[in-house]
């Protein structure tokens, strides 16, 4: 039997190769990752664990034998607790749904299962995925595996933390204003916000304003590309579509690459000094490899305000009636966001959509001059887990719980792919991610650039040192 500790250090692509060669069994892979979940319970990343179901599926896959047509054969995965899983509790981080068990999988979750993935359980989120700190009244806060006293980010914080703690080999997430990028930055993993339409949103109610998209997370760029190849397929029910994507990620040559570096995104997002120091060093690696690096940024004027308007409008549509009926079941931040939506007029929303259209056109022009835009994925290092959000960034007061996320929310408005890749650690040994942004539909090329950077730096290989624990799962599958 393979050493469980060594097995969980394998990347998803390495694990898939070992499973395909029958060097390990799916049962061994699942057992090793379940052990990690149990021993790392202090992280509170996996909030509902289906150990029995995962082991049964692993045994069935072993009996059938490795299938080259199943790219995720035997790979243990975590599913974000806002994404439906048939027969497995899905709470959306809300006390209103603490015992909710969906009848069907979300579309991309079904694709993961059909590709051979084994769902170990659900990953923690903030209430209704609102905010970049994964804490709720159902399960509490997810802690950062690199520093248990710090936040893991959000809203895909449980996914990022579970990956960093080696509790799953792959995870899904979603991103409206940084929910794949921010936790990836905080937890030293890779999170990709794909071009809108690449991962179909079959259950979405608003597809013509592409703010939210599901996307892949992994410990390496190749792992993210692997999951994207499964969930990133066209769907006729999604009118916003990008080019179909293949499975391969080429290692880009950074020589001659036209790089724009925007440390504060044109003064849209103040940047903490400790994060800035790490990112300046990271960006210098591009120049050392022969890339042309220039301080430049798309014109993001009005992006933050337009994002807030469209987000508030979507939140009011989604939860306004429920807030009226059950006001105590919503936290203060979510209530505020919904109430903001009630003050909007149709003109306000149309003006915001007009601004987004202008921003998307600005991005298209910008990427005629540059191959990639580099920026912070998060403007601060992981903050104390007791905070709901950082009240100041670089000495600048943050007006509300979304304000500090502007490095991500403004990029969302461009309608382009963006990812966070591990870029180094602060003097306090806290992870920092570098955000890479490319033109619409350039997801694979962007992953290639990230792979070249990852190969140069090797930060993704740094494993957190968690205290040894042995506890039974407190949140069993339902």
C-alpha positions as CSV (number, residue, x, y, z in Angstrom):
1,X,0.0,0.0,0.0
2,X,1.2,3.5,-0.8
3,X,2.3,5.8,2.0
4,X,-0.8,7.9,2.7
5,X,1.2,11.0,3.5
6,X,3.2,10.8,0.3
7,X,0.0,10.0,-1.7
8,X,-1.7,13.2,-0.6
9,X,1.3,15.2,-1.7
10,X,0.8,14.1,-5.3
11,X,-0.8,16.6,-7.6
12,X,-4.1,15.7,-9.2
13,X,-2.3,15.0,-12.5
14,X,0.3,12.8,-10.8
15,X,-2.4,11.0,-8.8
16,X,-4.4,10.3,-12.0
17,X,-1.3,8.9,-13.7
18,X,-0.6,6.6,-10.7
19,X,-4.3,5.5,-10.7
20,X,-4.2,4.8,-14.4
21,X,-1.0,2.7,-14.0
22,X,-2.6,0.8,-11.1
23,X,0.3,1.9,-8.9
24,X,-2.4,2.8,-6.3
25,X,-6.1,2.1,-6.0
26,X,-8.9,4.6,-5.8
27,X,-9.7,3.2,-2.3
28,X,-6.2,4.0,-1.2
29,X,-6.4,7.5,-2.6
30,X,-9.8,8.2,-0.9
31,X,-8.6,6.7,2.4
32,X,-5.5,8.8,2.5
33,X,-7.4,12.0,1.8
34,X,-10.1,11.1,4.4
35,X,-7.3,10.7,6.9
36,X,-6.0,14.2,6.1
37,X,-9.5,15.6,6.6
38,X,-9.8,13.9,10.0
39,X,-6.3,15.0,11.1
40,X,-6.8,18.5,9.8
41,X,-10.2,19.1,11.3
42,X,-9.0,22.4,12.9
43,X,-8.9,23.9,9.4
44,X,-12.7,23.4,9.1
45,X,-12.5,23.3,5.3
46,X,-14.6,20.2,4.6
47,X,-17.9,20.8,6.4
48,X,-19.9,17.8,5.3
49,X,-18.0,14.6,4.6
50,X,-19.4,11.6,2.8
51,X,-16.7,9.0,3.8
52,X,-18.9,5.9,3.2
53,X,-20.2,7.1,-0.1
54,X,-16.7,8.0,-1.3
55,X,-15.3,4.7,-0.3
56,X,-18.1,2.8,-2.0
57,X,-17.6,4.7,-5.3
58,X,-13.9,4.2,-5.0
59,X,-14.4,0.4,-4.7
60,X,-16.7,0.4,-7.7
61,X,-14.1,2.2,-9.8
62,X,-11.4,-0.2,-8.7
63,X,-13.5,-3.1,-9.7
64,X,-14.2,-1.6,-13.1
65,X,-10.5,-0.7,-13.6
66,X,-8.9,2.5,-14.9
67,X,-10.7,4.0,-17.9
68,X,-8.6,6.3,-20.1
69,X,-11.9,8.0,-21.1
70,X,-12.3,9.3,-17.5
71,X,-9.9,12.1,-17.0
72,X,-10.7,12.4,-13.3
73,X,-10.8,8.6,-12.6
74,X,-10.5,8.0,-8.9
75,X,-9.5,11.6,-8.0
76,X,-10.9,12.8,-4.6
77,X,-12.5,16.2,-4.9
78,X,-14.3,18.8,-2.8
79,X,-17.5,20.6,-4.0
80,X,-18.3,24.1,-2.8
81,X,-21.2,24.2,-0.4
82,X,-23.1,26.5,-2.7
83,X,-23.1,23.9,-5.5
84,X,-25.8,21.3,-5.4
85,X,-24.8,17.6,-4.9
86,X,-27.5,15.0,-5.2
87,X,-28.1,13.2,-1.9
88,X,-25.4,15.2,-0.1
89,X,-26.2,18.1,2.2
90,X,-25.8,21.5,0.7
91,X,-26.4,24.4,3.0
92,X,-25.2,27.5,1.0
93,X,-23.7,28.6,4.3
94,X,-27.1,29.6,5.5
95,X,-29.0,28.5,8.7
96,X,-32.1,28.5,6.5
97,X,-30.7,25.5,4.6
98,X,-28.8,23.7,7.3
99,X,-30.4,20.4,6.6
100,X,-31.0,20.8,2.8
101,X,-30.3,17.8,0.6
102,X,-30.6,18.5,-3.1
103,X,-32.1,15.9,-5.5
104,X,-29.8,16.8,-8.4
105,X,-26.1,17.8,-9.0
106,X,-25.2,21.2,-10.4
107,X,-24.3,20.8,-14.0
108,X,-20.6,21.1,-13.6
109,X,-20.6,18.7,-10.6
110,X,-22.4,16.1,-12.7
111,X,-19.6,16.6,-15.3
112,X,-17.0,16.0,-12.6
113,X,-18.7,12.7,-11.5
114,X,-19.1,11.6,-15.1
115,X,-15.4,12.1,-15.5
116,X,-14.6,9.7,-12.7
117,X,-14.2,12.1,-9.8
118,X,-15.0,10.9,-6.2
119,X,-16.8,13.6,-4.2
120,X,-15.5,13.5,-0.6
121,X,-17.7,16.2,0.7
122,X,-18.6,19.9,0.7
123,X,-16.2,22.9,1.3
124,X,-17.1,25.8,3.5
125,X,-18.4,29.2,2.3
126,X,-19.6,32.4,3.8
127,X,-23.4,32.8,3.9
128,X,-24.7,32.5,0.3
129,X,-21.1,33.0,-0.8
130,X,-21.3,36.7,0.0
131,X,-17.8,38.0,0.9
132,X,-14.2,36.9,0.9
133,X,-14.0,35.4,4.4
134,X,-15.5,31.9,4.7
135,X,-17.5,32.0,8.0
136,X,-21.2,31.3,8.6
137,X,-23.6,30.4,11.4
138,X,-23.9,26.7,10.3
139,X,-20.2,25.6,10.5
140,X,-18.2,28.6,11.7
141,X,-15.0,29.9,10.2
142,X,-12.5,28.1,7.9
143,X,-8.9,28.7,9.0
144,X,-5.8,29.1,6.9
145,X,-3.7,26.0,6.8
146,X,-0.5,28.1,6.7
147,X,-1.6,30.0,9.8
148,X,-4.6,28.7,11.7
149,X,-5.2,32.1,13.2
150,X,-5.8,33.7,9.8
151,X,-8.6,33.7,7.2
152,X,-8.6,31.3,4.3
153,X,-10.4,33.9,2.2
154,X,-13.6,33.3,0.3
155,X,-16.1,32.7,-0.9
156,X,-14.3,29.5,-2.1
157,X,-12.3,29.5,1.1
158,X,-13.1,26.0,2.2
159,X,-12.0,24.7,-1.2
160,X,-8.7,26.6,-1.1
161,X,-8.0,25.5,2.4
162,X,-8.9,21.9,1.7
163,X,-6.5,21.8,-1.2
164,X,-3.7,23.5,0.8
165,X,-4.2,21.0,3.6
166,X,-4.0,18.1,1.2
167,X,-7.6,17.0,2.1
168,X,-8.7,16.9,-1.6
169,X,-6.8,16.7,-4.9
170,X,-9.1,19.0,-6.8
171,X,-11.9,21.4,-5.9
172,X,-14.5,23.5,-7.7
173,X,-15.3,27.1,-6.8
174,X,-17.2,30.1,-8.1
175,X,-16.2,33.8,-8.6
176,X,-18.3,36.9,-8.7
177,X,-15.8,39.4,-7.3
178,X,-12.8,37.3,-6.5
179,X,-14.1,34.2,-4.9
180,X,-11.8,31.9,-6.8
181,X,-8.8,34.3,-6.8
182,X,-8.8,35.7,-3.3
183,X,-8.8,32.3,-1.4
184,X,-6.2,30.9,-3.9
185,X,-4.0,33.9,-3.0
186,X,-4.6,33.4,0.8
187,X,-3.9,29.6,0.6
188,X,-1.0,29.3,-1.9
189,X,-3.1,27.4,-4.5
190,X,-4.3,28.2,-8.0
191,X,-7.8,29.5,-8.7
192,X,-9.0,30.3,-12.2
193,X,-12.0,32.6,-13.0
194,X,-12.6,31.4,-16.6
195,X,-13.9,33.6,-19.4
196,X,-17.7,33.9,-18.9
197,X,-19.4,31.0,-20.7
198,X,-16.5,28.6,-20.6
199,X,-18.0,26.8,-17.6
200,X,-21.8,26.8,-18.3
201,X,-24.1,28.2,-15.7
202,X,-27.1,26.1,-16.4
203,X,-28.8,27.1,-13.2
204,X,-28.1,30.8,-13.4
205,X,-31.0,33.3,-13.7
206,X,-28.9,36.2,-15.1
207,X,-26.6,35.1,-17.9
208,X,-26.5,38.3,-19.9
209,X,-24.5,40.2,-17.3
210,X,-21.6,37.7,-16.8
211,X,-20.6,38.5,-13.2
212,X,-20.5,35.0,-11.7
213,X,-18.9,31.9,-13.0
214,X,-17.9,28.5,-11.6
215,X,-14.3,27.5,-12.1
216,X,-11.5,25.1,-11.1
217,X,-9.1,25.2,-8.2
218,X,-6.0,23.1,-7.7
219,X,-2.5,23.1,-6.2
220,X,-0.8,23.4,-9.6
221,X,-1.6,25.0,-12.9
222,X,-1.8,21.6,-14.6
223,X,-4.4,20.4,-12.0
224,X,-6.5,23.5,-12.8
225,X,-6.2,22.8,-16.5
226,X,-7.2,19.2,-15.9
227,X,-10.4,20.2,-14.1
228,X,-11.2,22.9,-16.6
229,X,-11.0,20.3,-19.4
230,X,-13.9,18.5,-17.7
231,X,-16.2,21.4,-16.6
232,X,-15.3,23.8,-19.4
233,X,-17.4,22.4,-22.2
234,X,-20.1,24.3,-24.2
235,X,-23.7,24.1,-23.2
236,X,-26.6,25.2,-25.5
237,X,-28.4,26.6,-22.5
238,X,-25.8,29.2,-21.9
239,X,-26.0,32.1,-24.3
240,X,-22.7,33.6,-23.2
241,X,-20.1,31.4,-24.7
242,X,-16.3,31.3,-25.2
243,X,-14.3,29.0,-27.5
244,X,-14.3,25.4,-26.5
245,X,-11.2,24.5,-24.6
246,X,-8.9,21.5,-24.9
247,X,-7.2,19.6,-22.1
248,X,-3.5,20.5,-22.7
249,X,-1.6,23.4,-21.1
250,X,1.5,24.4,-23.0
251,X,4.5,25.8,-21.1
252,X,4.7,29.4,-22.4
253,X,8.1,31.0,-23.1
254,X,8.2,34.2,-21.2
255,X,10.8,35.7,-23.5
256,X,9.2,38.4,-25.6
257,X,6.0,38.4,-23.6
258,X,4.3,41.8,-23.4
259,X,3.5,42.2,-19.7
260,X,1.5,45.0,-18.1
261,X,2.0,45.4,-14.3
262,X,-0.7,47.3,-12.4
263,X,0.2,47.1,-8.6
264,X,-2.8,49.3,-7.6
265,X,-4.9,48.8,-10.8
266,X,-4.7,52.5,-11.7
267,X,-5.2,53.6,-8.1
268,X,-8.4,51.6,-7.9
269,X,-7.1,49.3,-5.1
270,X,-4.6,50.3,-2.4
271,X,-2.0,47.7,-1.8
272,X,-0.5,46.6,1.6
273,X,3.3,47.0,1.7
274,X,4.1,43.4,2.7
275,X,2.0,42.1,-0.3
276,X,3.6,44.7,-2.6
277,X,7.1,43.6,-1.7
278,X,6.3,40.0,-2.6
279,X,4.6,40.9,-5.9
280,X,7.4,43.2,-7.0
281,X,9.8,40.3,-6.6
282,X,7.5,38.0,-8.5
283,X,7.0,40.4,-11.4
284,X,10.8,40.9,-11.7
285,X,11.0,37.2,-12.7
286,X,9.2,38.0,-15.9
287,X,11.8,40.7,-16.8
288,X,14.6,38.3,-15.9
289,X,13.2,35.8,-18.4
290,X,13.2,38.3,-21.2
291,X,9.6,39.6,-21.0
292,X,8.9,43.2,-21.7
293,X,7.4,44.6,-18.4
294,X,5.6,48.0,-18.4
295,X,3.6,49.7,-15.7
296,X,0.1,49.9,-17.4
297,X,-3.5,49.3,-16.6
298,X,-6.8,49.3,-18.5
299,X,-9.0,52.3,-17.8
300,X,-11.1,51.0,-14.9
301,X,-13.0,54.2,-14.2
302,X,-16.4,53.4,-12.8
303,X,-15.7,49.6,-12.5
304,X,-16.0,49.4,-8.8
305,X,-19.3,51.3,-8.6
306,X,-20.8,49.4,-11.6
307,X,-19.9,46.1,-9.9
308,X,-21.6,47.2,-6.7
309,X,-24.7,48.2,-8.6
310,X,-25.0,45.0,-10.6
311,X,-24.2,42.8,-7.6
312,X,-26.8,44.6,-5.4
313,X,-29.4,44.2,-8.1
314,X,-28.7,40.5,-8.4
315,X,-28.8,40.0,-4.6
316,X,-32.1,41.7,-4.3
317,X,-33.6,39.6,-7.0
318,X,-32.2,36.4,-5.5
319,X,-33.0,37.0,-1.8
320,X,-35.2,40.1,-1.4
321,X,-38.4,38.2,-0.8
322,X,-36.7,35.7,1.5
323,X,-35.2,38.6,3.6
324,X,-38.7,40.0,4.1
325,X,-40.0,36.6,5.2
326,X,-37.0,35.6,7.3
327,X,-35.0,38.7,8.3
328,X,-33.1,37.0,11.1
329,X,-31.8,34.4,8.8
330,X,-29.5,36.8,6.9
331,X,-26.3,38.3,8.3
332,X,-25.8,42.0,8.4
333,X,-23.5,42.2,5.3
334,X,-25.9,40.3,3.1
335,X,-28.9,42.3,4.4
336,X,-27.1,45.5,3.6
337,X,-26.3,44.3,0.1
338,X,-29.9,43.3,-0.6
339,X,-31.2,46.6,0.8
340,X,-28.8,48.4,-1.5
341,X,-30.5,46.7,-4.4
342,X,-33.8,48.0,-3.4
343,X,-32.7,51.6,-3.8
344,X,-31.7,51.1,-7.4
345,X,-33.7,52.3,-10.4
346,X,-33.9,50.6,-13.8
347,X,-31.8,53.5,-15.0
348,X,-29.1,52.8,-12.4
349,X,-28.9,49.2,-13.5
350,X,-28.8,50.0,-17.2
351,X,-26.0,52.6,-16.6
352,X,-24.0,50.0,-14.8
353,X,-24.5,47.5,-17.7
354,X,-23.4,50.3,-20.1
355,X,-20.3,50.9,-18.0
356,X,-19.5,47.2,-18.1
357,X,-19.8,47.1,-21.8
358,X,-17.4,50.0,-22.1
359,X,-15.0,48.3,-19.8
360,X,-15.1,45.1,-21.8
361,X,-14.3,47.0,-24.9
362,X,-11.5,48.8,-23.1
363,X,-10.1,45.4,-22.2
364,X,-10.2,44.2,-25.8
365,X,-8.2,47.3,-26.8
366,X,-5.7,46.9,-24.0
367,X,-4.9,43.3,-24.8
368,X,-4.0,44.4,-28.4
369,X,-0.9,45.9,-26.7
370,X,-0.3,43.4,-24.0
371,X,-0.3,39.6,-23.7
372,X,-1.0,39.6,-20.0
373,X,-1.9,41.9,-17.1
374,X,-0.3,41.3,-13.7
375,X,-2.0,42.6,-10.6
376,X,-2.5,41.6,-6.9
377,X,-5.0,38.8,-6.4
378,X,-5.7,40.2,-3.0
379,X,-4.5,43.6,-1.6
380,X,-3.7,42.2,1.9
381,X,-2.2,39.1,3.3
382,X,-4.5,36.7,5.1
383,X,-6.1,38.7,8.0
384,X,-7.0,37.4,11.5
385,X,-9.8,34.8,11.4
386,X,-11.8,36.8,13.9
387,X,-12.2,39.7,11.6
388,X,-15.1,39.9,9.2
389,X,-13.0,42.0,6.8
390,X,-9.9,44.4,7.0
391,X,-11.1,47.9,7.9
392,X,-8.0,49.5,6.4
393,X,-5.7,48.7,3.5
394,X,-2.4,50.6,3.2
395,X,-3.8,53.2,5.6
396,X,-7.0,53.7,3.5
397,X,-10.3,53.1,5.2
398,X,-12.5,50.5,3.6
399,X,-16.1,51.6,3.4
400,X,-17.7,48.1,3.6
401,X,-17.1,44.4,3.3
402,X,-16.6,44.5,-0.5
403,X,-14.4,47.5,-0.6
404,X,-11.1,45.7,0.1
405,X,-11.8,43.3,-2.7
406,X,-11.4,45.9,-5.5
407,X,-8.3,44.2,-7.0
408,X,-10.6,41.4,-8.0
409,X,-14.0,43.1,-8.5
410,X,-12.7,45.6,-11.0
411,X,-11.2,42.8,-13.1
412,X,-14.5,40.9,-13.0
413,X,-16.0,43.8,-14.9
414,X,-13.7,43.3,-17.9
415,X,-15.3,39.9,-18.7
416,X,-11.9,38.2,-19.1
417,X,-10.2,35.2,-17.6
418,X,-8.2,35.8,-14.5
419,X,-6.3,33.6,-12.1
420,X,-4.3,33.6,-9.0
421,X,-1.0,31.7,-8.9
422,X,1.3,31.3,-5.8
423,X,3.8,34.2,-5.8
424,X,5.6,33.9,-2.5
425,X,5.3,34.6,1.2
426,X,5.4,37.6,3.4
427,X,8.0,38.0,6.2
428,X,5.3,36.5,8.5
429,X,5.2,33.4,6.1
430,X,1.7,34.2,4.8
431,X,0.9,33.3,1.2
432,X,0.5,35.9,-1.6
433,X,-1.0,35.3,-5.0
434,X,-0.2,37.0,-8.3
435,X,-3.3,37.8,-10.4
436,X,-2.9,37.1,-14.1
437,X,-5.5,38.5,-16.6
438,X,-5.7,37.8,-20.3
439,X,-8.1,38.7,-23.1
440,X,-11.5,37.0,-23.4
441,X,-11.2,33.4,-24.5
442,X,-7.5,33.1,-23.7
443,X,-7.9,30.8,-20.8
444,X,-5.4,28.1,-22.0
445,X,-2.8,30.7,-23.0
446,X,-3.2,32.3,-19.6
447,X,-2.7,28.9,-17.9
448,X,0.4,28.5,-20.0
449,X,1.9,31.7,-18.8
450,X,1.0,30.8,-15.2
451,X,2.6,27.4,-15.7
452,X,5.9,29.0,-16.8
453,X,5.9,31.2,-13.7
454,X,5.0,28.3,-11.5
455,X,7.9,26.3,-12.9
456,X,10.3,29.2,-12.3
457,X,9.3,29.8,-8.7
458,X,8.1,26.5,-7.2
459,X,6.1,28.2,-4.5
460,X,3.2,25.8,-5.0
461,X,5.4,23.0,-3.5
462,X,5.5,24.6,-0.1
463,X,3.3,22.6,2.2
464,X,1.7,23.9,5.4
465,X,2.7,22.4,8.7
466,X,-0.5,21.5,10.5
467,X,-0.6,20.3,14.1
468,X,-1.1,16.5,14.3
469,X,-4.7,15.7,15.2
470,X,-7.1,12.8,15.2
471,X,-10.7,13.6,15.5
472,X,-13.9,12.1,14.1
473,X,-15.8,14.2,11.6
474,X,-18.3,16.4,13.3
475,X,-20.3,17.2,10.2
476,X,-21.4,13.9,8.7
477,X,-23.0,13.4,5.3
478,X,-26.8,13.5,5.2
